[in-house]
Amino acid sequence: MSDLFNQALVFGVLGGLGLFIFGMRTMSEGLQKIAGERLRRILAALTNNRIVGTLVGIGVTALIQSSSATTVMVVGFVNAGLMSLVQSIGVVLGANIGTTVTAQLIAFKITHLALPAIGIGAGLKIFSRKNRKFMYTGEVLLGFGLIFFGLSVMKDAFDPIKDSEYFRQLFLLIGDNHLLGVLLGAILTMIVQSSSATIGITLALASSGLLTFEASVALILGENIGTTITANLAALGTNLAARRTALAHFLFNSLGVVYMLILFPFFLSIISAITPGEADLVIQTQQQAQQFGMELGDKPYIARHIANTHTLFNVINTLIFLPLVGVLATITTWLIRGTEVQVDLRPKFIDMRVLNTPPIALGQARAETRRMAQYALEMLQETNLYVQDADDKRLEGLEKKEEAVDILQKEITDFLVALSQQSIASQTSRDIASLMHMVNDLERIGDYCEKIWLLAQRKKFQKIPFSDTAKEDIKRIADQTQDFLAFIIGALEREDKSVIEKAEFFEKSINQLEETYRNNHIARLNTGECAVIPGLIFIDMLHSFEKIGDHTFNVTKALVGYR
């Protein structure tokens, strides 16, 4: 047992693993800084084509060297409504293949390049602060060097225990009991939160001659289960679709491991057939050690076998489950039940490719603005209902619609700015200005809706009572404001510009209600009928409804063509 607590072993493994994980993170972050924003745009612009999604998942993960980063991004996109459940499963399948590039990379015997890469990378990172591209390239090189240096440190740490009977029996047990190997691989990956790190440990152990090929494959299979924990942790607190995406990741990796265990001997024979050399060949002479540049007792071919195992498992698993993406989505929907408000945050009508045809582009912007206006109306309707019944089930839908309105305002504005830079007629320029005013006012309506439901939430949680009179006053101004917005959005749909007189009537009516109810409330305060704290919430609500009326009138002015 003294070997188990050998100081050099423990410190070597911990230090080597730390360098390896830090190297992986540094390289991944550098790659993401170089191309991350473009990759996010690629992911967000995916079509429903599952094959395209898988290819993008492979490409993105291979470029940023982190399946965890890809799956966390995907879960975030699903949670934001930018990607469907079926889309996301295809991308995560691709990410599983993309992450195997890491194992293929570290299976190459290029440890001698580690220190030069660290030196050059650190130099670029430290001395290129004014040139971000060089600085990020330095991070990539530094991370690359640390990966191989950490791997070398781990391997050297394992060398002293090659002759340990205790460890020999332990690793033989893993080789004989594949389920135990899968379990250990999964647990270790869950702990270190990096399948690449666990694969690094496996490669170091196997290359040192401590693990058989069978034991290594069992650990690799377990690592493919353990890596899914990252996406599931990222999905905590997200919506149903995002949690289903994370569950799908766990399901297809776990099911893949199950059938691979059933076909274990056949799978090993395939790897051996496609990979040069004998996996468990051990260097036994100094001549062999010099030939391979390794130590006595090392296994020169096993690293490539392990890397090919990792790749082939994920390729086979993807090919099997790619046609079953719809089935997986159905299963995860059945396992995580529930319904939620579906709000599509993506622009539906605007398309940058039509900017060269301004009349079509302007029509698209109008259609997207009408869609945004409908969200604003739905928000006001739900807000008014929440004020009345304080049903917290409404909050998720309200928050989603508020986010949708914010996103659409930015997307439509960016589109209109790009359109204004084209060669356009003066009338088109005026129409663009009107639409810009309109989307800004609609976004402000969403902000005031949020303020009202937050006030109602505070009223509920702090158990602040309203008098019957205050409740009636709030209901009347809320109904009047809702009717006004619904009337104007109807006119917007019909492109009816003859509504200015009725809009003026609505706005004056809401202003008068706000002033009357505020004065009545002050009178009730003076007579002691109302308390101060409920009064503050009441006044804030009145003011917010009045401001919604103001912004609705501004939408009307933008519609009819003057401000």
VENFEN-V315216 format. One record per helix or strand of 2 or more residues. SS is the DSSP state (A for helix, B for strand). FROM is the first residue (numbers start at 1). LEN is the number of residues. If there is no record, write none. Layout:
# VENFEN-V315216
ss=SS from=FROM len=LEN
ss=SS from=FROM len=LEN
This chain:
# VENFEN-V315216
ss=A from=2 len=4
ss=A from=7 len=38
ss=A from=50 len=15
ss=A from=67 len=13
ss=A from=85 len=14
ss=A from=100 len=8
ss=A from=111 len=17
ss=A from=132 len=28
ss=A from=165 len=12
ss=A from=178 len=15
ss=A from=195 len=13
ss=A from=213 len=14
ss=A from=228 len=7
ss=A from=240 len=23
ss=A from=264 len=11
ss=A from=286 len=7
ss=A from=302 len=21
ss=A from=325 len=11
ss=A from=352 len=3
ss=A from=358 len=32
ss=A from=393 len=28
ss=A from=426 len=36
ss=A from=468 len=27
ss=A from=500 len=28
ss=A from=532 len=29
